[in-house]
Amino acid sequence: MYFSFINSIKTSTLAARNTLIFLSSLLILSQCKKDDASPQLPPETTTGAGIFGCKVDNQVFVPQDGRGKPGLYATEYLNLGAGRGGGYFLNLGVVDWQVVNSIGINTDSLALETGKTYQFKSGKGSAQANVIYGNSPYQKLDTDPGQLLITRCDLTQRILSGRFDFVATDKSTGKQIHISDGRFDIKF
């Protein structure tokens, strides 16, 4: 009788221990978050949040460093003054170093204004766009559709935000890619 009592205590203790281990494991595993491998477009902001994102042929593009961390690297909007070679210049170049794709949005002698839409075209006083995607250079040609909308240009707070979309062409092959749902929000 004594041994059966001891065995029942051992059995119930073992069962309780296994149940505790099982419940602890469930608790720990429930705290794990699935690492979503598909990138998402950043939200549209106008606070100088340091974001950039768009879709290239419906695939999300966000700039990343060599370790896969998001971030912007070459952004500037500056005024080189009046006269020859002067004016406002935007240089917004972003790269996904994981696959070495890049997108550039630039202006040449163009003062940007909040709420204004600019057509991408070549030459002074305009906005331009270019892409390197899959090791092929694409350029937004004057015959391709595309625009840049400035949602905030605050020279005091040094914040520039906007949306963009365009079609770019590989001049050597004639192949086109579509850039859509573009957004950026930078401090300069």
C-alpha angles and dihedrals in degrees: 000000000000092000094049089051090051091047091051089052091049091048094048091045091050091047091048091048092049091047090050091050091048093049092045090052091051091050093050094046092048088061092058116102122213110244103232105217095193112088120233129213112256116245119267107258137166100200102094090262094160097241135145130172143147143153121261108200087339093308116118114248121193124163116254136179122234091278094052097256115141121242149123121252114174111038127141140147113187143161116230091190132246125313134044112352091008134118137083119316128190119198112182107166119166132181137192097212091189090074100006098242118148142186126199129195116184141168128206117208093335126136106210122219132200112257095015125124120215125196114227110243139138126268140048118320094031145091122252134192135196138173138199107201128164089357091300124116116228126186130195100241123204089249092054119087119246145130144190120216116195109214095178133011109173112171092183097052089033093231125145121183133170153141129241146178132177147151117242128197133212099226094206097053104019090232114148133208126198121227111196142164090026120174137167137177116185143166114224 
